[in-house]
Amino acid sequence: MNPLTFPFTALVAQGPLQQALLLAAVDPSIGGVLVSGPRGTAKSTAARALAELLPEGKLVTLPLGASEEQLIGTLDIQSALRDGGVKFSPGLLAKAHLGVLYVDEVNLLPNPLVDQLLDVAASGVNIVERDGISHRHDARFVLIGTMNPEEGELRPQLLDRFGLAVEMSNCFDAEVRQRIVKSRLAFDTDPEAFRTRHQSEQAALAARIHAARAALPSFDFDDAVHARVSELCIEAHVDGLRADIVMLRAARALAALEGAANVAVTHVERVADAVLKHRRRETESASREPAGRESTSRESGSAESDWGYMPPEPAGTAKIKQVRPLAAKKA
């Protein structure tokens, strides 16, 4: 145990963030968690705390200026040609296997790097190819990306690739602020004593994660669960079917984490916000008056809808005199 790690169970007023991180820990195939919010909202603290609950307790950080080779690893082509074997130097994806890969300011990384990172997070496999030689290795990790929206947004195509999203905000509740500050000061004053007070809670939560991972294959989805997932995704006007799949996986992870006998509609509804927050699309029709109502008000001359409205009138056509080219005139 790292005496400098703030306990996950001691986080104050971070329910949605804790739930999203735990679901991704139970089932990393959900695709990672995107945490957006201003500075000082415990984003990195929560990431380090989650890593401690996993079996390896491993946290790997992707630096902002990382290259593709640093991320995926490298192949020694000369060694392959000389010895006939593949010599692979592992990158950060290999080092994060079975742990947490933390990416701060993910919105400032090059888009191709983020795309590659999300591919591996969803598949659990990293493939490195160079000059006709390839190497693959397992890379199952919990991906946590954080960003400050004031510093730029992610493209919608990349947003959709993150399984879950949580939006943090500044706390303006005096009582909650005091609880957070008191907890932090107690930890800073005596980290070991603070961690000892939460040791049993931490151990119980780690055991729950382990048991939930083992129970995942035993869960199935009935028609009511599928119907509710489809209904929520259609209402949100999401693109494609990724949201449906992530919502089912997240609901299953929540059911497993809570030791439920089966996945219920209530599990779906409790994970829906994190699944849809970054995928929800507003339709143009929602902000417009229905076409039928609009035409009726115009025909009746209603002053409330379109004051001064004039129906379109056909514009007459005029014959355009053909102008001879200048060269032709001179000739």
Secondary structure, DSSP 8 states (H G I E B T S, - for coil): --TTS--GGG--S-HHHHHHHHHHHH-GGG--EEEE--TTSSHHHHHHHHHHHSSS--EEE--TT--HHHHH-EEEHHHHHHHSS-EEE--HHHHTTTSEEEETTGGGS-HHHHHHHHHHHHHSEEEEEETTEEEEEE---EEEEEE-GGG----HHHHTTSSEEEE------HHHHHHHHHHHHHHHH-HHHHHHHTHHHHHHHHHHHHHHHHHGGG----HHHHHHHHHHHHHTT-SSSHHHHHHHHHHHHHHHHTT-SS--HHHHHHHHHHHHTTT----GGGGS--HHHHHHHHHHT-TTT-TT-----------------HHHHH-
